[in-house]
């Protein structure tokens, strides 16, 4: 019996899930076990707004969440932060996904995210940079690692909206006796650049 239970638990250690604020109330909608930029980009084009919330997977895969206050990034003309007529563009993270490989003392999370960029009154078609940070927190809510991600997003001529998606991977040690679900991943726009608000 113990061998059967162990086989069932180990077979569930690879989990993949894309979340959306507009999904049905069914619990744990599973997708094919593949987090890809193409899938996320397509998902971003179907639901273009709203905050993503992530439920804990049955396996205890660490949650991947968006900081509520850092889901949006607005870039203004320098010296005019807060002026609605000086907005160059606004970025929004709309989708997240992750899948996990859980080992006795190690966790690898393949995570992905997608969203959109809208031109403002002072914006122009072309390429814009969207700086982001990914934090991993441990069971004490201390940041154990940070990854910087800088995406170049193309806003086509004649269309005020550009879409983005990215897939990355992070690994971290799992202390003895600490469940993987006690760790969390967070994504946030980096607001430290000039003109960011």
C-alpha positions, 0 to 999 in steps of 0.5 A: 500500500505504501508503495502505491501511495508513493508512486501516486505522489511522485507521479503528481510532482510535475504540475502545470497551471495557467490562471485567469481572473475570468475562469470558471469556479471549477477547482484546479483547471489543469492544462497540458504539462507545458508552460510556453510563451506561445500559450501565455501570449495567446492567453493574454490576448483572450483576457486583457485585464484583471488581477490573477490569483493562484490557488495552491496545487494539490502537490504543494507546488509553490504559488506564483503571485503578482504583487497587487500594487505592482501589477501595473506600470505606468511610464510618464515623460520625465518630470511629469509623473502623475500627469495623465496627459504625459503617459507614454505607456502602461504595462499590465501583467494579466496571466501567470503559469507555473509547473514544478519538479519537486525533489526531497531537498530541491524544488525547480519552478518553471514559471511564465507570465503574460500581459499587455502594454497600452500606449498613452497620449505621449506614446509612440509605436515601436519597442518599449522596455518592461522591467520586472523582478521575480522574488522567491520567499521562504517559509518565513516570508524572507526573500531567498532569491531575486531575478531581474527580467527586462522584456522588450515589447513591440507596439505595432504601428496603427495599434495602441496595444502590444502583448508580451509573454516570457517563461523562466526557471528558478531553483532553490533548496528545500530545508528538511521538514519544510513543505514546498508549498511554504515557498512562494514566487512573486512577480512585480514591475520594477518601478525604479526607472525614471518616469515610472509610476 
